[in-house]
Amino acid sequence: MDWLYPIMGVTAGVSYLGFQSDALLQAGMLKPHLVLKGQIHRLITHGFLHADWPHLIFNMLVLWQFGEVVSWHLSGENVVPGWIPVDPNQGFAWLYFGGLLFAGLPAMFKHGHNPGYAALGASGAVSAVLMAYIVYFPHSRVSFFFIPLPAVVVGLLFFAYEHYMDRWGRTRVAHDAHLYGAIYGLLFALLTDGDSLPQVVEAIRTTWEGLFSEGNPG
């Protein structure tokens, strides 16, 4: 089953409805203190809601850009079995929704008793898909702030940037959710594809050697 486009369609539709209805937003946002009181659905529903059009469009563009290839890769024929077997029909769903759940853990740890905290958006799940793409295709090139770089370099920069912004940033963006989502995507890809770790190591090696060879005229 191709999960990508149904996920994108439902997310766009529910987000649009949320733009029109504050009641829907309040009912679906991730509010950790209410999750602890039994409203478990919020761990998933917050990923189908967004704050505004730019928030929604950016997440859907990134998801589409990397999700198509990741979904194809997980379809079965292209995956060398790893530590964890992947059902070709369910692999993308496990990646996406697992990333969404895992990305919500920091909020649960930090704000479980804070009634004023609320979060929404699919960024954590999208980060999981992005990082899985980088692990599955480490030799590809990915645009980082509009600069095309080797995928493994983008992965390292992503973690460094999100870690920095999580610790010292003064924005309303949940950078810790991006980090946790990316960590889940990294582990998922490494554990489900037996070729992924050797490919990542080789990509790091060739990228490192390339940096020095470019600066060495001999």
ABEGO torsion letter per residue (X at the ends): XBAAAAAAAAAAAAAAAAAABAAAAAAABBBAAAAAAGBAAAAAAAAABBABAAAAAAAAAAAAAAAAAAAAAAAGAABBBBABBBBAAAAAAAAAAAAAAAAAAAAAAAAAABAABBBBEAAAAAAAAAAAAAAABAABBBBBGGBBBBAAAAAAAAAAAAAAAAAABABABBAAAAAAAAAAAAAAAAAABAAAAAAAAAAAAAAAAAAAAAABAX
